[in-house]
Amino acid sequence: MTFVPQPQPPTAATAPIWAIEPDRVAASWRGPLPRYGDPIWLLTPLDDNPAGRAHRIVWDGYPDVLREEFRLLVWLLINRRLPDAFLASRAPSWRSRPSYAGIYHTHLAWLRLAKWLARRGTTTLRACQADVYDAYFDDAIRPRGLDRTQVHNELAAFTRLWALDATSPHPTGVGEPPWAHDDDEYVPSARPGGENTTEPIAPATIGPLLVWSLRLVEDFAADILAATEAHQRLLARAAHASATPESRDRVESYLARLAADGQPLPTRTRTAGAPTLATTYISALTDATEHQVQRACQKAPWPAYLRNHPGTSPLPVEITAQVDRQPWTDGIDFHDIADLRRHLATAAFVVIAYLTGMRPAEALSLPHGCCTPSADGPALLHARTFKTTTGTDGTHDPSGRRRETPWVAIPPVTDAVRVLESMAPSGSLLFDAAHHTQRRHHSRPKALTVEAMRERLAAYVDWINTIATRLGRPHERVPPDPHGPLTPRRLRRTLAWHIARRPGGLVALAVQYGHLRTALSAGYASRSRGGIHDLLDIETARATADTLARLHDDLATGAGISGPAAARAIRSASHGPAFAGVLHTSRQARELLANPSLAVHDNPHAYLLCVYDRDKALCHRTGPRPDAPRLDVCEPLCANIARTDQHARTLIAHAATLEHQADSPLTPPPLAARLRHQAQRHRDIAAQHHRDRTTQEASS
């Protein structure tokens, strides 16, 4: 690539007019476009993702001496494609034009370089040659401790800087970076990162979070929505009130009745400070203007009465939902509606994102009417994906695309969607920011961002803990997660963890994880490997590796094992230590899962190990036999079963629990008989294990 250096930036006469050319603007954008010389460039017109962040470039951040050179290069980054000749020598991951987020992060990398150059007294990008790049890497990139992917992206930003300058109408003479063709000696060795290493939410935390989210969606929603309608009616009455002598008299009569009965004055309790008069609420009740209410309450004796008798502003709504036969609240306050609606929407998000495995931004971008019934299975959610979508020219497509295969929606998800549809007007987004925040966005439909939902999750957990304490249910408080704050991204990871490790656990109070996995696998069978399938593979492989490692350690210390698959389990356990802590990618996971000699699955709910051999499996009686067992339908006579000493101890402990329940005088005799029969069966299985058990040493 050759060029004639011309360090002069464009003049006022030759500079572009628009910072973003019209053909680069997303189809949904209706707002103004930034001009080339503006001090701030809003990048949002480039993005069609309604849940995307609003990125902007603030030019005051660039050093004065380098600002105009970088301004032109950022303009080229936004509006021009790299030539095919350049891309032909690059890796397939290179695109002629980066995505919306890629543009912003490339600008950030350039901004860091600009500030570093200015501190060295550099006044032009022409000084950026190989030795300067090396110095910048050693001084400003290496010390940051970035992982391999982050360093690679940072270096690619400067390779793109050189390539764009070389094709610029006003090139500055930026030199070719020394890593332009091979960055292996600059990037660190691979370390796990990204979604595959995101910690799942602890079971003690996700359990009550899901329980309360389902309560809000399935039980409390009717009361909150009814209160919302009453709130809107009162707001409309207050807005249409007229100031007349009659309305003034109504306010005075209303206040006099309160005083005569010794009732409190409706107030609004703020986070800090004394309660304030509920002006709008009283205005709606009396059909007087808010100004008349304020003037009436400023007269004696009402200021003192307000201080001594502050009260609530209850909405005329009957509370129907209960928690263990007690109403979940005594009433809904006029001023609490906004918070309750936020918590209800957050609860719906938790249900949708957690019980589908959908990425947070995709869930937040769901439109009204996205959920459709299916004739032969669960309902389906039709969504748009924006990650890694490309157009016909190979560049990032900001409009995204509709998923060819919809998401599976089990009944609780369907309920959550219906609640959101009742909160959002037809034709809008389910998490429309304008509707959920009462802020209008004139430029285009805008959804709540992932960052906004993260903040709402924190506030939602605080509210859950407050109501759990008030209702005398401290065991249902949401405890802090040991791995840090709850984030939307972690919900998807947690679903994969539970499906892989808790096959008999309950989802949505009635839906088993095993059943949900079947729905997911069937629903996504035609989709390319990736997304939620990769997470399921990784978590299943990790669960298998953990099972092998535990079994190896137990057998090494003399533990016993029994069952028709005991010998196979002992052979498989010998490979356990080789996989501990090394499963970070979907490729590694698939390699482990494809090895039939390692297919050992712990099923604590059935008190056994499944040493899976699909030709012997009784959990798949008909049809093709897959490479994974159905742990939710384990058959006691299956040839793949093995039991350890720990399973036998658990059986005996559970038998004792059943017998204790049977001995209770409150247990009906028929139920007590069934409990004792089940307890005896557990004891018989444990006894059979001890008769047949073998050890690693005995089998070798």
N, C-alpha and C positions, 0 to 999 in steps of 0.2 A: 504494500500500500504506500503510494508516494503522493506528495503534495508540496506546494510552495508555501512556506510559512508566511502568514500575514497576520501579525498580532493585533491589528486594529479590530475592535468590536464593531458591530453594525452602527451606522449613524442613525439619527432620528428619521432620516428620509428612507433608509434601507431596512430599518428594523420592522419586524412583523407587527401587525395591528393587534392580533389576539394572542393571549398566552396559550389558549387551547383552540386549535382550528375547528371550525364547525363540524367537519367530517369525523372528528374524534369524540364528539359529544354523545353521551349515552342517550338512547331513545327516550327515556322517561324524564330527562332533565327539562325543566321549564323556567329556570332562573337565569339571571344574567351571567355573562362570561367575563372572566378577568382579562384585562388588557395587558399587553406586553410590558408596559412601563409601570404597572400598578405595584405598590409596595408589598401587596399580599396576593398570592395566586391560590385561589380555592381550587383544589383538585377534584372535588366531588362531582363535577360534571362528567368526569371520565368513567364513573362507576355506576352501574345499574343495580347493584346489590342494595336492597332497601335496608339491610341490617349492617351495612358497611360503615366504617368510621369515616368521619369528615376530616380528611387530611388537608393541610394547607402549607404553602411555602412562604415564609416571612423573610423578605429579602434583607431586612435590616440585620439579620443574623450573619450574613456574609460580610467579610472585611471589605471596606470601601474599595481598595485597590484591585480586588479580584472579582467584585460583584458582577460587573457587566460581562466579563468573560464566562462566568458560570451561568449567568442568566440565559445567554444564547445556548449554552450546552444543555441546560435543563429544558429549554424550549425544543431543542432537537430531540432530547430524550422522550418528550411527550408526543411530538408530532411527526417524527421521521423514523423510518425503518432502517435497520442496518442492511447493508448490501448483501446479496446472496453470496458473493465471492468471499466475504468475511465469514459468514455463517458456515460455509462449506468446510472450513477447517476447524470448526468448533464441535463440542459435544452435542448430542441431540437435545439436551436440556436447554440449550441456548435458543432464545426466541428473538425474532427481528425487532420486537418491541415488547418491553416488560408489561406486566399487569399493573393495575392501579396501585396496589400495595407495593409492587416492585419499583415503580417510579418514585414513590415517596421514600422508600428505604435506600434507594440509590442516591437520591438527593441528600439524605442524611449522611451517607458515607462521604459524599463530595463536600458537604459542609464541614465535616471533621477535618478533611484534608485542607480545605481553604483556611480554616483557623490555624492549623499547624503551620502552613506555609507563611501566613501573615506573621506569626510569632518569630519566624526565622528571617523576617524582612524581605520575603519574596514578593514581588509586585506583578508577576505575570505567570500564567500556567506554562509558558514556554520553558520555564525552569524545571518542569517535571520531566526528568529523564531517568534512566535506569538507576543511577546512584541515589537520586533523591527518593525514588520509590523504595529502594532498599532501606534507606534511612528512616522513612516514614513507617515501614513495616516494623523495624526493630524498635522504634520509639513510641509508636502510637497504636499498633495492632497487636503485636506479640504480648505486651504487658497486660492486655485486657483479659487474657485467659479464655478466649472464645473457643468454642468447639470446632470441629472440622467443617461442618456445614456453614457455620457463621463466618469463619475465615474465608472459605471458598466464595461465599456471596460477596463479602467485602472486596476481595481481590477482583471478582468479576465486575464489580461496579467501576473499578479504575480501568479495567480492560475496555469496558464500554465507553468510558470517558475518552480514551485514546481513539477508539474506532469512530465515535461521533465527531470528534474534532477533526479527524482526517477527512471526513466527508462534508465538513461544514463549508458554507460559502465564505466564512471569515475565520479560517483555522488559526489557532494560536501557536501551533507547533508542539503540542503535547507529545512527549516521547512514548515509545512502546514500553509497557511495563515488563519487567524481566519474567513475570509469571504468565504472560499473555498466551503462551502455547502449552505450558505445563506448570501447574502450581503445586505439584506433589511435594517439593522440597520446602514449601512455605506452610502448607496446611498441617495441623497436628494429626496424630493417628486417630482413627475413628473411635468415638465414644458414643454410647447410646444416648439418644435424645429424642425430643418430639413427643408425639402422642403415645408412642409405645412404652415410654417410661413414666408417663403421668401416673401418679399414685391413685388407685381407686379410693373412694370415700369409705371410711371404716364402717363395718356393718352396724355398730352401735350408733352411728350418726345418720346413715342413710335410712335406717329402719324407721325411726320416728319422723324423719323428714318426709318420707313417702306416706306414712300413715296420716299425718296431718294434711298433706297435699290432697290425698284422696278424700279426706273429710270435707275440706273446703269445696272441692269440685263436686262431690256427690251429695253432700248434705247441706253445708252452709251456703252454697251458691244461691239457692232459692231465696233465702232470707236477705242476702246481700243485694241480689238483683231487685227484689221487691223494694228494699230500702232505697236503692238507686232511683227507681221510678218515683217514689214519694219525694225524694230529695229534688229531683228535676221539676216536679210539680210545684214545690215550694219556691224554687228559684224562679220559675216562670211567674208565679203570683207576685213575688217581690219585684221582679223586673217590670211588671205591668201596673204596679200600684201608682195611684195618683195622690198628690198632696191636696187634700180638701179639709175643710173644718170637720167633716164627719170622720175622716180617717184619723185626724188628730184626737178626736174624742174617743175613738176606738182604742187607740194606744193607751190613753189615760185610764180608760175603763179596765183594760187588760191588766195594767200595772196595779190598779186598786184591788182587783180581785185576787191577785197573787198575794198582796200584802194582807188582805183581810183573812185569807186562809193560811197565812204563814208559810207560803210556798216559796222556793228559791227562784231567783231570777235567771232565766236562760243565759248561759255564758259559754264562752269558748276558752278552753284551757290550753294555753300554749306551752311549749317546752320549757320556757323560762319566763319568769315574771308572773304577775297576778292575773287571774282570769279577767277576760274582757267581755263586754256585752255582746250577745249574739244578735247583732243588729239585723242581719238579713233574715234570720229565722223569725224574729219577732215581727219584722216587716211582712213576711209571708202570712203569719197567723192573723195579723190585724188588717191586712190590705192597706197599710200605710207605707209611705216612703221611708227609706232608711234614714234620711235626714230628719224626718219627723220623729222617728224612734230615738235617734241620738239626742235631739233637743229635749224631748220629754224626759229622758233619763238623766239629763244634766241638772235638772231641777231637784231641789230638796223634796223628799228625803231619799231620793233614789240612789245617789252616789254611795251614801252610807249603807243603804239596804243591799246594794250590790256587793260591797265589801264583806258584809256579814252573812249574806244569804246567796252565795254563788251556786248555781245549779247546772244541770245538763240541758241539752236541746234534743229531746228524744223525737224520733220520727214515728209516725203513726203506722207501725208495722208489727204484726204479730210474729213472734219468734217460734218457728216450728221445728227447727233442727235441735237434736239433743245429743249429748255424749253420756252414755250410760244412764239414761233416763233423767238427766238434768239438762235444762236449756244451756246452750253453749254461751249465751249472753243474756243479760236481763233486758237489753234493748240496744238499739243502734242509734248513735248520736248523729245529728245533722252534720257535724264537722268531722266525723270519722269516715265518711263515705269514700273520700279519695284514697285514704290509706287502705281501707278494706278492699277496694277494687284493685289496688296495686298488689296486695297480698293474694287475692284470688287469681289474678293474672299470673303471678309468680308461681302459685301452686299448679296452675294449668301447664305452665312451661315445664316444671319439674316432671309432671306426669308424662307429657309428650316427649320431652327430650330423653328421659330416663327409660321409658318403656318402649321406645322405638329404636334407640341407638342413633338417632339423627344428630348431625353436627349442630352446634348451637345456632350459628348464623342461618342455617337452613330452616331450623324450627322457627326462628324469629321472623323469617320471610314468608311463612305460610300465608296464603291468601284466603279470604272468605270463600267458602264452598270447596275447600281442598279435600274434604273427607267424603268419600263415596262408598256406598255399600257394595259388597261383593256377593255374588250369587252362591259361591261355593266355598266360602271361608270368611276370615276376618275382613273388616272394612279396610279400605286402602287410603293412604294419604298421598296426594299428588303434590310434589314439591319441586323447587328449582334448585339446582346446584350451581355454585359460582366458583368453586375451587377447581383449578387446573382445566377450566373450559377454554377451548380454542376455536377460532373461526376457520373458515376455509383456507385462509392464508397462513395458518399456523400461529398467529398471534393470539394473545389472550382476548377472549370474548367477554366484555364487561356485562353483557345482558344475561350471561349464564345460559342454562338450558334446562328444560323439563326432564326429570328423570324418566328414562324409558321404563324402569320397573318401579312402581310406587312403593312407599313404605307400608309395612304391615301395622294396622291399628287395632289392638285388642280393645275390648269394651271400655276400660277406664280412659284410654286415649281418645276414643270417640266422644265420651262424656266431656272431656276437657276441651275438645274442639268445639262442641256445641255450646259450652259455657262462654268461650271466647267469642263465638259468633253472635251470641246474644248481647255481648258487651260492645262489639264493633259494628258499625253500619255495613250494610251489604255493599260489596264492591271494594272494600278496604282490606288491609292486611289484618290478620288476627292480632298481631302485636303492633298495630299502627301507633307510631310515637305521638301523632297529633291527638289521637283519641285517648291514649293512656296517660298522657302528660298534660292535656289541655293546651298544647302549644301547636300552633298551625305551622305547617311547612308548605309554603306556596310553590317551591321549586319542583317538588315531586313527592309521591308517597314515600314515607320514611318510617322504617321499623325501629324499635328499640335496639340499641347496639348490644353486643355481648358484654361490653364493659358496664353498661347501664344495668343489665340483668344481673351481673355479678354483685353490684351494689344493692340491688333489690333482694337478692338471696340473703345477704347479711342482715338486712332489716327484717326480712321475713322470718329468719331464724329467731331473732330477738322477740318478735311478736308471738311466735309459737311458744317460746319459753315463758313468756308472760302469761299467756292464756292457759298453758299447762299448769302453771303454779296456781293461778286463780281458781281453776277447776279441781284442784287437789290431785293432780296427776303428775307428780314430780318424776315418775318413772318414764314419762313420755316427753320429757324435755330433750332437745337436740344437743348432745354434748359436743364440745369442740373436737374437731377432727385432728388426730395426732400429726397429720401431714400438712396442716396449714388450712387456709381459708377455703370455703366451698366455692368452686368456680363452675360455670356451666360446662366447661370442657371436661371436667372430671365425671360428670353424670354418665356420659357415653362409655368412658373407661370402666366405671363401676358396674354398668349393666353387663359388659363382657366378663368381668371378674365373677359376678354372681352366677351367670349362666354356666360358666366353666366349672365353678367350685361348689355351687350350692344347687345341685340338680333337683332337690326336693323342696327347696325353699319356696315361700309363697310370694308372688308378685300380685299386686292389685287385690290383696285379701283373698283371692281365690284362684289365681292363675299361676300354675307352676312354672318355674324357670325352664324345666325341661320342655313343657308345652310351648313356651315362648320361643325357645331355641328352634323347635320344629317349625313354628310359624315363620321365624326369621329365615331359616335355611330354605324353606319352600318358597317364600316370597322373593328371595334374592337369588334363586337358583340360576336365572338367566343373566344375572349381572356379572360383569367381569370381576375377577378376584380383586378385592380391595375394600377399603372403608371398613364397615362393621365386621365383615368376614375376616379381615386381617386381624382385627382385635380379638375376635373369637378364637382364631387359630392360636394367637400368641398366648392368651390366657389359658386355653385348654392345654397347650404344650407346657406352660409353666406349672399348671396344676398336676399334670402327669409327671413332670420332672420332680416336683416336690414330693409326690407320692412315692416315686422310686427311691428318692434320697431317704425319706423316713423309713421305708421298708428295709433299705440296705442297712441303715443304722440299727434298727430294731433286731434284724436277723444277726447282725455282727455281735450283738450283746447277748445272744442266746434265746431270743424270742421265738415262739413257735408259730406255725402256720398250718392250716388244714384246708380241706376241700379238694375237689377234682382238679383245680387249676393250681394247686400249691407248688408243684415242681416248676411249672412255667413261671410263676411269680418269683420264685427264688432265682431263676436264671435271669429274669428281667431286672431284678433288683441289683444284680452285680454291675449294671451299667449306670446306676443312679448317680454316683459322684461326678461322672463325666459331664452332666448337663446342669449342675447346680450353678445358678447365677449367670448363665451365658446366653439365655434366650432373650434377644432384644428385637429381632427382626422377624417379619412374617416368613421369610425364606428359611431361617433357622427353625421356626416353629413347624413349618410344613415338612421339613426333613425329619424331625422327630416323630410327628404324627404319622408319617408315611412308613415308619419302621414298625412292622407288626410285632416284633419281639419286645417292643417297649410300651405296648398298649395296655397299661395297667391304670385303672381308674378307681379311685376311692369313692365309695358310696356310703357315707356314714349313716344316712337315713335308712338304709337297708342292712346296715351292720355287716358289710362285706367289701371285698375288692372284686372288681371285674377285670379279669385278665383276658382281654377281648380277642376272640377268634371268631370272625364273622360266620365261618362255616358251622360253628357250634352254637351260635347265639340263639336263644329262645325269645329275645326281645324283638326280633324281626322275623315273624312267622311267615309273612307273605311278602311278595314283591322282591326287588333287588335288595341285597344286604349291603348297607353302607359300611364305611371304614370306622364308624364310631358307634358305641352302644347307646341304647335308650335307657339311661339310668333311672328314669322315672317309672319304668315298668319291669324291673328286675324279676326274673322267675326263679323260685327257690330250687328248682331241679336243673338249672342251667349248668353245663359243663365248664363254664368260664368263671365259676365262683371260687373264691378263696377267702379264708377268714384268719385274722391274726389274734394274738392274745388280747390286744386292745379291744377288738370287736367283741370278744367273749366277755370281757369285763363290762363293756357298755351294755350288752344284752342283759347281764345279771342286774346291773344298776337300774335299768329300765323296768325289769321285771319287779324289782322291789317297789318302784314307784307305782306301778299298776296295782300291785297287791295292797299298798297303802290306800289307794283310791277305792279299791273294792271293799276294804274293811270299814270305810266311813259309813256311819248310820244314815247319812243323807243320800247314799247311792242306792237307787232302786235295785231290787234283787236280780232281775234279768240282766241289767247292765253290770252288776258286780260279778255275775257268773261269767260273762263274756270277758271282763277284765282279768279274772283269775285264769281263764283258759289261755288268753294271750300271754300272760305272765309265765305260765307253765311251758308254753311253746318256746318262749325266749330261753328259759332255763334248759330245756331239752337241746336246743341248738348249741348253747354254750357247752353243755356236757358232751355233746357229740364232737365239738371242736377239741376238747381236752383229751378225748379218747383217741382221736385220729391225728392229733398235731404232730408235726415233725419239725426239725430245726435245720438250719443251713448245714451244720456239721454232719447231721445224720444223713442228709440227702446227698452229700458229696462223696 
